[in-house]
Amino acid sequence: MKDLNFPISFDFNITTLSNDFTARDAHGKIIAYVRQKMFKFKEDIEVFSDESRTQVNYRIKADKWIDFSTAYSFTDSTGKELGKVARKGWASLWKANYDIIDQHQKSQYKIREENAWVKVADGVLGQIPILNIFTGYLFNPSYIVLDGKEQIVVRLKKEASFFGRKFKITQVKPTDADDDHRVMLSLMMLVLLERRRG
């Protein structure tokens, strides 16, 4: 996933039993089909080249069963490790915090939730019958990717939609070409995790 044409959109499929979505670039071209394996104790995600699922380009796997600080490792089709994204334990209970780590185990980027109150409001309204079906239109959290200088490079935002199924990624500042796939895989994993939280 290099030379990406932003914005990138993630559209979750609501007609399938698995947790899956399609990623498209600014021209509508499919850049990935992401599918989380069902009935697994540890996260196991396959990133295919398209919806035909004939070619697996990447895999994302959790390194622990259940833990606030679980890391999710990325490998390519040959099994080569590309890096990982790690959830920052207790700091993520209130506001999502993740570290993007390269293949040399060095922290490269950070992902932060911009406004935790959006998630709180979503959770409260989500408990009220009938009104809960509108939360996908009213509350839409966003997440920013920060470089080592604390400058925003990418923003991911949930878009207004039923069932919280649409997300859009915009580029604020270019990243190194070698980092594009690592940042994109990290945001794919974040969406799968955070979408369940509200």
GROMACS elastic network, one bead per residue, 0.5 to 0.9 nm:
[ bonds ]
;  ai    aj funct       b0    kb
    1     4     6  0.66476   500
    1    31     6  0.72590   500
    1    32     6  0.85236   500
    1   180     6  0.65368   500
    1   182     6  0.87502   500
    1   184     6  0.77723   500
    2   177     6  0.63546   500
    2   178     6  0.75254   500
    2   179     6  0.84600   500
    2   180     6  0.58031   500
    2   181     6  0.63443   500
    3   177     6  0.70811   500
    3   180     6  0.78162   500
    4     7     6  0.85840   500
    4     8     6  0.80526   500
    4    25     6  0.70064   500
    4    26     6  0.87274   500
    4    31     6  0.85925   500
    4   180     6  0.77714   500
    5     8     6  0.70984   500
    5    25     6  0.54815   500
    5    26     6  0.55716   500
    5    27     6  0.76136   500
    6     9     6  0.85883   500
    6    25     6  0.59917   500
    6    26     6  0.53518   500
    6    27     6  0.88256   500
    6   169     6  0.71389   500
    6   170     6  0.58653   500
    6   171     6  0.63541   500
    7    24     6  0.85930   500
    7    25     6  0.61709   500
    7    26     6  0.51914   500
    7   168     6  0.65950   500
    7   169     6  0.53878   500
    7   171     6  0.69017   500
    8    23     6  0.67120   500
    8    24     6  0.56143   500
    8    26     6  0.59955   500
    8    28     6  0.87756   500
    8    31     6  0.89341   500
    8   167     6  0.84179   500
    8   168     6  0.57281   500
    8   170     6  0.67052   500
    8   171     6  0.89408   500
    9    22     6  0.80080   500
    9    23     6  0.55389   500
    9    24     6  0.53009   500
    9    25     6  0.64607   500
    9    26     6  0.78184   500
    9    28     6  0.86324   500
    9   166     6  0.72448   500
    9   167     6  0.56971   500
    9   169     6  0.62190   500
    9   170     6  0.89387   500
   10    21     6  0.62521   500
   10    22     6  0.56569   500
   10    24     6  0.67168   500
   10   165     6  0.78799   500
   10   166     6  0.57678   500
   10   168     6  0.62358   500
   10   169     6  0.81719   500
   10   188     6  0.84451   500
   10   191     6  0.89100   500
   11    20     6  0.85943   500
   11    21     6  0.52651   500
   11    22     6  0.53860   500
   11    23     6  0.66297   500
   11    24     6  0.83569   500
   11   165     6  0.57216   500
   11   167     6  0.66015   500
   11   168     6  0.88129   500
   12    19     6  0.77018   500
   12    20     6  0.58448   500
   12    22     6  0.65301   500
   12    23     6  0.89620   500
   12   164     6  0.82701   500
   12   166     6  0.64228   500
   12   167     6  0.86196   500
   13    16     6  0.61600   500
   13    17     6  0.88838   500
   13    18     6  0.85680   500
   13    19     6  0.76672   500
   13    20     6  0.60114   500
   13    21     6  0.55617   500
   13    22     6  0.77609   500
   13   165     6  0.73653   500
   14    17     6  0.78583   500
   14    18     6  0.89184   500
   14    19     6  0.85146   500
   14    20     6  0.85034   500
   14    21     6  0.89652   500
   14   163     6  0.80419   500
   14   165     6  0.76690   500
   15    18     6  0.89956   500
   16    19     6  0.76182   500
   16    20     6  0.78294   500
   17    20     6  0.86152   500
   17    38     6  0.84546   500
   18    35     6  0.70064   500
   18    36     6  0.65021   500
   18    37     6  0.69386   500
   18    38     6  0.61710   500
   19    34     6  0.84217   500
   19    35     6  0.61149   500
   19    36     6  0.54022   500
   19    37     6  0.77072   500
   19    38     6  0.77750   500
   19   192     6  0.76504   500
   20    33     6  0.74411   500
   20    34     6  0.54482   500
   20    36     6  0.61354   500
   20   192     6  0.84461   500
   21    32     6  0.85711   500
   21    33     6  0.60085   500
   21    34     6  0.54048   500
   21    35     6  0.67497   500
   21   165     6  0.84949   500
   22    30     6  0.70306   500
   22    31     6  0.79893   500
   22    32     6  0.60569   500
   22    34     6  0.62601   500
   22    35     6  0.88515   500
   22    50     6  0.78745   500
   22    51     6  0.74456   500
   23    28     6  0.88999   500
   23    29     6  0.84001   500
   23    30     6  0.58430   500
   23    31     6  0.56926   500
   23    32     6  0.51432   500
   23    33     6  0.61428   500
   23    34     6  0.77266   500
   23    50     6  0.88650   500
   24    27     6  0.76154   500
   24    28     6  0.52580   500
   24    29     6  0.52237   500
   24    31     6  0.54504   500
   24    32     6  0.71601   500
   24    33     6  0.89505   500
   25    28     6  0.53077   500
   25    29     6  0.54782   500
   25    30     6  0.66223   500
   25    31     6  0.66519   500
   26    29     6  0.74337   500
   27    30     6  0.89184   500
   28    31     6  0.89734   500
   30    33     6  0.75735   500
   30    49     6  0.77925   500
   30    50     6  0.62705   500
   30    51     6  0.83747   500
   31    48     6  0.86913   500
   31    49     6  0.63417   500
   31    50     6  0.68333   500
   32    47     6  0.62613   500
   32    48     6  0.55642   500
   32    50     6  0.52801   500
   32    51     6  0.77270   500
   32    57     6  0.85596   500
   33    46     6  0.82654   500
   33    47     6  0.57554   500
   33    48     6  0.50200   500
   33    49     6  0.62161   500
   33    50     6  0.50498   500
   33    51     6  0.54687   500
   33    52     6  0.85953   500
   33    53     6  0.76064   500
   34    45     6  0.70339   500
   34    46     6  0.59144   500
   34    48     6  0.62357   500
   34    49     6  0.88322   500
   34    50     6  0.86112   500
   34    51     6  0.85632   500
   34   188     6  0.78296   500
   35    44     6  0.86854   500
   35    45     6  0.56956   500
   35    46     6  0.54083   500
   35    47     6  0.64978   500
   35    48     6  0.79831   500
   36    43     6  0.73895   500
   36    44     6  0.59783   500
   36    46     6  0.64258   500
   36    47     6  0.88080   500
   36   192     6  0.83186   500
   37    40     6  0.65839   500
   37    43     6  0.76156   500
   37    44     6  0.57164   500
   37    45     6  0.60460   500
   37    46     6  0.76624   500
   38    43     6  0.89728   500
   38    44     6  0.84587   500
   39    42     6  0.89260   500
   40    43     6  0.64749   500
   40    44     6  0.71146   500
   41    44     6  0.88261   500
   41    65     6  0.63793   500
   41    66     6  0.83610   500
   42    61     6  0.73604   500
   42    62     6  0.58422   500
   42    63     6  0.78548   500
   42    64     6  0.69306   500
   42    65     6  0.52239   500
   42    66     6  0.77262   500
   43    60     6  0.76271   500
   43    61     6  0.55733   500
   43    62     6  0.51882   500
   43    63     6  0.86137   500
   43    64     6  0.88779   500
   43    65     6  0.81351   500
   43    72     6  0.80498   500
   44    59     6  0.73816   500
   44    60     6  0.59306   500
   44    62     6  0.68524   500
   45    58     6  0.84459   500
   45    59     6  0.57063   500
   45    61     6  0.64324   500
   45   189     6  0.83464   500
   46    56     6  0.65365   500
   46    57     6  0.78775   500
   46    58     6  0.61566   500
   46    60     6  0.64985   500
   46    61     6  0.88912   500
   47    50     6  0.85282   500
   47    53     6  0.86562   500
   47    55     6  0.86027   500
   47    56     6  0.57778   500
   47    57     6  0.57892   500
   47    59     6  0.60095   500
   47    60     6  0.79458   500
   47   185     6  0.86847   500
   48    51     6  0.71614   500
   48    52     6  0.81588   500
   48    53     6  0.55771   500
   48    54     6  0.72787   500
   48    55     6  0.55276   500
   48    57     6  0.54383   500
   48    58     6  0.70200   500
   48    59     6  0.88744   500
   49    52     6  0.81495   500
   49    53     6  0.70929   500
   49    54     6  0.77685   500
   49    55     6  0.58138   500
   49    56     6  0.64074   500
   49    57     6  0.61589   500
   49    58     6  0.89512   500
   50    53     6  0.60517   500
   50    54     6  0.78340   500
   50    55     6  0.77309   500
   50    56     6  0.89279   500
   51    54     6  0.82241   500
   52    55     6  0.81051   500
   53    56     6  0.69835   500
   55    77     6  0.85359   500
   56    59     6  0.75640   500
   56    76     6  0.82995   500
   56    77     6  0.61932   500
   57    75     6  0.85745   500
   57    76     6  0.57568   500
   57    78     6  0.86808   500
   58    74     6  0.67917   500
   58    75     6  0.55612   500
   58    77     6  0.55577   500
   58    78     6  0.87948   500
   58    79     6  0.84265   500
   58   185     6  0.85399   500
   59    73     6  0.79537   500
   59    74     6  0.57298   500
   59    75     6  0.53345   500
   59    76     6  0.64637   500
   59    77     6  0.75897   500
   59    79     6  0.83773   500
   60    72     6  0.60717   500
   60    73     6  0.54439   500
   60    75     6  0.66912   500
   60    84     6  0.83891   500
   60   185     6  0.80218   500
   60   189     6  0.78006   500
   61    71     6  0.83095   500
   61    72     6  0.52368   500
   61    73     6  0.53537   500
   61    74     6  0.68968   500
   61    75     6  0.85941   500
   62    65     6  0.72700   500
   62    70     6  0.66152   500
   62    71     6  0.58332   500
   62    73     6  0.63842   500
   63    70     6  0.64157   500
   63    71     6  0.57730   500
   63    72     6  0.61969   500
   63    73     6  0.71774   500
   64    67     6  0.67097   500
   64    69     6  0.87388   500
   64    70     6  0.58287   500
   64    71     6  0.74325   500
   64    72     6  0.87307   500
   65    70     6  0.79052   500
   66    69     6  0.86992   500
   66    70     6  0.72424   500
   67    70     6  0.53608   500
   67    89     6  0.77756   500
   68    87     6  0.68193   500
   68    88     6  0.70998   500
   68    90     6  0.66076   500
   68    92     6  0.80345   500
   68    93     6  0.86268   500
   69    86     6  0.64927   500
   69    87     6  0.50935   500
   69    88     6  0.54174   500
   69    90     6  0.79872   500
   70    85     6  0.87249   500
   70    86     6  0.59816   500
   70    87     6  0.59352   500
   70    88     6  0.81434   500
   70    89     6  0.78514   500
   71    84     6  0.64696   500
   71    85     6  0.56581   500
   71    87     6  0.63214   500
   72    83     6  0.86003   500
   72    84     6  0.53107   500
   72    85     6  0.53488   500
   72    86     6  0.62189   500
   72    87     6  0.85242   500
   72   186     6  0.84313   500
   72   189     6  0.78728   500
   73    81     6  0.73067   500
   73    82     6  0.76721   500
   73    83     6  0.59647   500
   73    85     6  0.67108   500
   73    86     6  0.86020   500
   74    79     6  0.88572   500
   74    80     6  0.83446   500
   74    81     6  0.58539   500
   74    82     6  0.54046   500
   74    83     6  0.55250   500
   74    84     6  0.55331   500
   74    85     6  0.82514   500
   74   182     6  0.78074   500
   74   185     6  0.74657   500
   74   186     6  0.86584   500
   75    78     6  0.75773   500
   75    79     6  0.52066   500
   75    80     6  0.51702   500
   75    82     6  0.54712   500
   75    83     6  0.75620   500
   75    84     6  0.88833   500
   76    79     6  0.53104   500
   76    80     6  0.55030   500
   76    81     6  0.67612   500
   76    82     6  0.70221   500
   77    80     6  0.74668   500
   78    81     6  0.89888   500
   81    84     6  0.84179   500
   81   103     6  0.61910   500
   82   101     6  0.89412   500
   82   102     6  0.65189   500
   82   104     6  0.87427   500
   82   181     6  0.86391   500
   82   182     6  0.69808   500
   83   100     6  0.76185   500
   83   101     6  0.54722   500
   83   104     6  0.74622   500
   83   105     6  0.71098   500
   83   106     6  0.88766   500
   83   182     6  0.67904   500
   84    99     6  0.82624   500
   84   100     6  0.60340   500
   84   101     6  0.52027   500
   84   102     6  0.65517   500
   84   103     6  0.75739   500
   84   105     6  0.83025   500
   84   182     6  0.75852   500
   84   185     6  0.86314   500
   84   186     6  0.73237   500
   85    98     6  0.65429   500
   85    99     6  0.55638   500
   85   101     6  0.59669   500
   85   102     6  0.87426   500
   85   182     6  0.85012   500
   85   183     6  0.88263   500
   85   185     6  0.84546   500
   85   186     6  0.56339   500
   85   187     6  0.89147   500
   85   189     6  0.80584   500
   85   190     6  0.86056   500
   86    89     6  0.87289   500
   86    97     6  0.86092   500
   86    98     6  0.53919   500
   86    99     6  0.51802   500
   86   100     6  0.65863   500
   86   101     6  0.76327   500
   86   186     6  0.88879   500
   87    91     6  0.87036   500
   87    92     6  0.70373   500
   87    96     6  0.78890   500
   87    97     6  0.61539   500
   87    99     6  0.66143   500
   87   190     6  0.89227   500
   88    91     6  0.57780   500
   88    92     6  0.58460   500
   88    96     6  0.79589   500
   88    97     6  0.54856   500
   88    98     6  0.53998   500
   88    99     6  0.71220   500
   89    92     6  0.57326   500
   89    93     6  0.74524   500
   89    97     6  0.81978   500
   89    98     6  0.88382   500
   90    93     6  0.54338   500
   90    94     6  0.80172   500
   91    94     6  0.65604   500
   91    95     6  0.66784   500
   91    96     6  0.72169   500
   91    97     6  0.64895   500
   92    97     6  0.51324   500
   92    98     6  0.78562   500
   92   112     6  0.89918   500
   93    96     6  0.68703   500
   93    97     6  0.88180   500
   94   116     6  0.65702   500
   94   120     6  0.89415   500
   95   112     6  0.73148   500
   95   113     6  0.57869   500
   95   114     6  0.81047   500
   95   115     6  0.75688   500
   95   116     6  0.52299   500
   95   117     6  0.88101   500
   95   119     6  0.86723   500
   96   111     6  0.76648   500
   96   112     6  0.56468   500
   96   113     6  0.50942   500
   96   114     6  0.86642   500
   96   116     6  0.79175   500
   96   143     6  0.82059   500
   96   194     6  0.80378   500
   97   110     6  0.72818   500
   97   111     6  0.56763   500
   97   113     6  0.67392   500
   98   109     6  0.85885   500
   98   110     6  0.57406   500
   98   112     6  0.66455   500
   98   186     6  0.88252   500
   98   190     6  0.84013   500
   99   107     6  0.64872   500
   99   108     6  0.75156   500
   99   109     6  0.60425   500
   99   111     6  0.62728   500
   99   112     6  0.89821   500
   99   186     6  0.89278   500
  100   106     6  0.85119   500
  100   107     6  0.59098   500
  100   108     6  0.57020   500
  100   109     6  0.50133   500
  100   110     6  0.58849   500
  100   111     6  0.75174   500
  100   182     6  0.75934   500
  100   183     6  0.72036   500
  100   186     6  0.68562   500
  101   104     6  0.78053   500
  101   105     6  0.56592   500
  101   106     6  0.53201   500
  101   108     6  0.55321   500
  101   109     6  0.71791   500
  101   110     6  0.89176   500
  101   182     6  0.84094   500
  102   105     6  0.53994   500
  102   106     6  0.54652   500
  102   107     6  0.64488   500
  102   108     6  0.64492   500
  102   179     6  0.83287   500
  102   182     6  0.76298   500
  103   106     6  0.74131   500
  104   107     6  0.88965   500
  107   110     6  0.79905   500
  107   148     6  0.85762   500
  108   146     6  0.88426   500
  108   147     6  0.66691   500
  108   148     6  0.65325   500
  108   179     6  0.88867   500
  109   145     6  0.65288   500
  109   146     6  0.54984   500
  109   148     6  0.62721   500
  109   150     6  0.86620   500
  109   183     6  0.81418   500
  110   144     6  0.80835   500
  110   145     6  0.55993   500
  110   146     6  0.51253   500
  110   147     6  0.66632   500
  110   148     6  0.81018   500
  110   150     6  0.83832   500
  111   143     6  0.65883   500
  111   144     6  0.55392   500
  111   146     6  0.62883   500
  111   186     6  0.88120   500
  111   187     6  0.85324   500
  111   190     6  0.89565   500
  112   142     6  0.86748   500
  112   143     6  0.54803   500
  112   144     6  0.54278   500
  112   145     6  0.66591   500
  112   146     6  0.78948   500
  113   116     6  0.65630   500
  113   141     6  0.73761   500
  113   142     6  0.60401   500
  113   144     6  0.64205   500
  114   141     6  0.73631   500
  114   142     6  0.57693   500
  114   143     6  0.55149   500
  114   144     6  0.66690   500
  115   118     6  0.59446   500
  115   119     6  0.77641   500
  115   141     6  0.68740   500
  115   142     6  0.73112   500
  115   143     6  0.84066   500
  116   119     6  0.54477   500
  116   120     6  0.66236   500
  116   121     6  0.89631   500
  116   141     6  0.78077   500
  117   121     6  0.61217   500
  117   122     6  0.84255   500
  117   141     6  0.88708   500
  118   121     6  0.52573   500
  118   122     6  0.61254   500
  118   123     6  0.86336   500
  118   139     6  0.58438   500
  118   140     6  0.68313   500
  118   141     6  0.58860   500
  118   142     6  0.89746   500
  119   123     6  0.60950   500
  119   124     6  0.86735   500
  119   139     6  0.73707   500
  119   140     6  0.80585   500
  119   141     6  0.66397   500
  119   197     6  0.83402   500
  119   198     6  0.62273   500
  120   123     6  0.51110   500
  120   124     6  0.62559   500
  120   125     6  0.86877   500
  120   198     6  0.85858   500
  121   124     6  0.51751   500
  121   125     6  0.61194   500
  121   126     6  0.82309   500
  121   135     6  0.88096   500
  121   139     6  0.72781   500
  122   125     6  0.53921   500
  122   126     6  0.57947   500
  122   127     6  0.88151   500
  122   132     6  0.84487   500
  122   135     6  0.59436   500
  122   136     6  0.82312   500
  122   138     6  0.79725   500
  122   139     6  0.58043   500
  122   140     6  0.83647   500
  122   198     6  0.65993   500
  123   126     6  0.50040   500
  123   127     6  0.67045   500
  123   132     6  0.89795   500
  123   135     6  0.86347   500
  123   197     6  0.85704   500
  123   198     6  0.63686   500
  124   127     6  0.55996   500
  124   128     6  0.74365   500
  124   132     6  0.88978   500
  125   128     6  0.54816   500
  125   129     6  0.86117   500
  125   131     6  0.66939   500
  125   132     6  0.57651   500
  125   134     6  0.87191   500
  125   135     6  0.68158   500
  126   129     6  0.76296   500
  126   130     6  0.89523   500
  126   131     6  0.70932   500
  126   133     6  0.75079   500
  126   134     6  0.84128   500
  126   135     6  0.64478   500
  126   198     6  0.86026   500
  127   131     6  0.83025   500
  127   132     6  0.63643   500
  128   131     6  0.56851   500
  128   132     6  0.56090   500
  129   132     6  0.57547   500
  129   133     6  0.80466   500
  130   133     6  0.59797   500
  130   134     6  0.79553   500
  131   134     6  0.56569   500
  131   135     6  0.72495   500
  132   135     6  0.55230   500
  132   136     6  0.84173   500
  133   136     6  0.70760   500
  133   137     6  0.86116   500
  133   162     6  0.70591   500
  133   163     6  0.74743   500
  134   137     6  0.54504   500
  134   138     6  0.64591   500
  134   139     6  0.87723   500
  134   161     6  0.85545   500
  134   162     6  0.70035   500
  134   163     6  0.85996   500
  135   138     6  0.50292   500
  135   139     6  0.57264   500
  135   140     6  0.83341   500
  135   160     6  0.87464   500
  135   161     6  0.87658   500
  135   162     6  0.79283   500
  135   163     6  0.82740   500
  135   164     6  0.81746   500
  136   139     6  0.60516   500
  136   140     6  0.68549   500
  136   158     6  0.85905   500
  136   159     6  0.78896   500
  136   160     6  0.56547   500
  136   161     6  0.52459   500
  136   162     6  0.52238   500
  136   163     6  0.58764   500
  136   165     6  0.82499   500
  137   140     6  0.72458   500
  137   159     6  0.76541   500
  137   161     6  0.54328   500
  137   162     6  0.67142   500
  137   163     6  0.89531   500
  137   164     6  0.80051   500
  138   160     6  0.70137   500
  139   158     6  0.85418   500
  139   159     6  0.88700   500
  139   160     6  0.77618   500
  140   157     6  0.69056   500
  140   158     6  0.50054   500
  140   159     6  0.61069   500
  140   160     6  0.66577   500
  140   164     6  0.83434   500
  141   156     6  0.86359   500
  141   157     6  0.61083   500
  141   158     6  0.57652   500
  141   159     6  0.85127   500
  141   198     6  0.89714   500
  142   155     6  0.70018   500
  142   156     6  0.55410   500
  142   158     6  0.61789   500
  143   154     6  0.84797   500
  143   155     6  0.57355   500
  143   156     6  0.51135   500
  143   157     6  0.63437   500
  143   158     6  0.88582   500
  144   152     6  0.63523   500
  144   153     6  0.75487   500
  144   154     6  0.58658   500
  144   156     6  0.63195   500
  144   157     6  0.86736   500
  145   150     6  0.88281   500
  145   151     6  0.81843   500
  145   152     6  0.56852   500
  145   153     6  0.57113   500
  145   154     6  0.50989   500
  145   155     6  0.62373   500
  145   156     6  0.82517   500
  145   183     6  0.81901   500
  145   187     6  0.89488   500
  146   149     6  0.75260   500
  146   150     6  0.51299   500
  146   151     6  0.51778   500
  146   153     6  0.58209   500
  146   154     6  0.74405   500
  147   150     6  0.52687   500
  147   151     6  0.55172   500
  147   152     6  0.65941   500
  147   153     6  0.66614   500
  147   175     6  0.85724   500
  148   151     6  0.73929   500
  149   152     6  0.88365   500
  151   173     6  0.84007   500
  152   155     6  0.74654   500
  152   171     6  0.88009   500
  152   172     6  0.64620   500
  152   173     6  0.69191   500
  153   170     6  0.88044   500
  153   171     6  0.60897   500
  153   174     6  0.63982   500
  153   175     6  0.67915   500
  154   169     6  0.69023   500
  154   170     6  0.57965   500
  154   172     6  0.52822   500
  154   173     6  0.68207   500
  154   174     6  0.83112   500
  154   175     6  0.86996   500
  154   183     6  0.87771   500
  155   168     6  0.81957   500
  155   169     6  0.56244   500
  155   170     6  0.53910   500
  155   171     6  0.64903   500
  155   172     6  0.71311   500
  156   167     6  0.68736   500
  156   168     6  0.56452   500
  156   170     6  0.65433   500
  156   171     6  0.89309   500
  156   187     6  0.77303   500
  157   166     6  0.87351   500
  157   167     6  0.56028   500
  157   168     6  0.54099   500
  157   169     6  0.65033   500
  157   170     6  0.84436   500
  158   161     6  0.85443   500
  158   164     6  0.71782   500
  158   165     6  0.80482   500
  158   166     6  0.60648   500
  158   168     6  0.64691   500
  158   169     6  0.89846   500
  159   164     6  0.74475   500
  159   165     6  0.79638   500
  159   166     6  0.53886   500
  159   167     6  0.53602   500
  159   168     6  0.68984   500
  160   164     6  0.71877   500
  160   165     6  0.85618   500
  160   166     6  0.72720   500
  160   167     6  0.87114   500
  161   164     6  0.54748   500
  161   165     6  0.62630   500
  161   166     6  0.63681   500
  162   165     6  0.67308   500
  162   166     6  0.86783   500
  163   166     6  0.86639   500
  164   167     6  0.81727   500
  164   195     6  0.74299   500
  164   198     6  0.85682   500
  165   195     6  0.86170   500
  167   191     6  0.83469   500
  169   187     6  0.88299   500
  171   174     6  0.68322   500
  171   175     6  0.88466   500
  174   177     6  0.84079   500
  175   178     6  0.82286   500
  175   179     6  0.64963   500
  175   180     6  0.66897   500
  175   183     6  0.89015   500
  176   179     6  0.53170   500
  176   180     6  0.68114   500
  177   180     6  0.54959   500
  177   181     6  0.82784   500
  178   181     6  0.70935   500
  178   182     6  0.79402   500
  179   182     6  0.52162   500
  179   183     6  0.61424   500
  179   184     6  0.85450   500
  180   183     6  0.53219   500
  180   184     6  0.60969   500
  180   185     6  0.85533   500
  181   184     6  0.50834   500
  181   185     6  0.59599   500
  181   186     6  0.84323   500
  182   185     6  0.52233   500
  182   186     6  0.61038   500
  182   187     6  0.86960   500
  183   186     6  0.50970   500
  183   187     6  0.63050   500
  183   188     6  0.87003   500
  184   187     6  0.51553   500
  184   188     6  0.62039   500
  184   189     6  0.87255   500
  185   188     6  0.50002   500
  185   189     6  0.62800   500
  185   190     6  0.85767   500
  186   189     6  0.52055   500
  186   190     6  0.61101   500
  186   191     6  0.86740   500
  187   191     6  0.60634   500
  187   192     6  0.86193   500
  188   191     6  0.52899   500
  188   192     6  0.64849   500
  188   193     6  0.88643   500
  189   192     6  0.52045   500
  189   193     6  0.63096   500
  189   194     6  0.85950   500
  190   193     6  0.51367   500
  190   194     6  0.58127   500
  190   195     6  0.80969   500
  191   194     6  0.52769   500
  191   195     6  0.56004   500
  191   196     6  0.85137   500
  192   195     6  0.56300   500
  192   196     6  0.69559   500
  193   196     6  0.57723   500
  193   197     6  0.70054   500
  194   198     6  0.65425   500
  195   198     6  0.54545   500
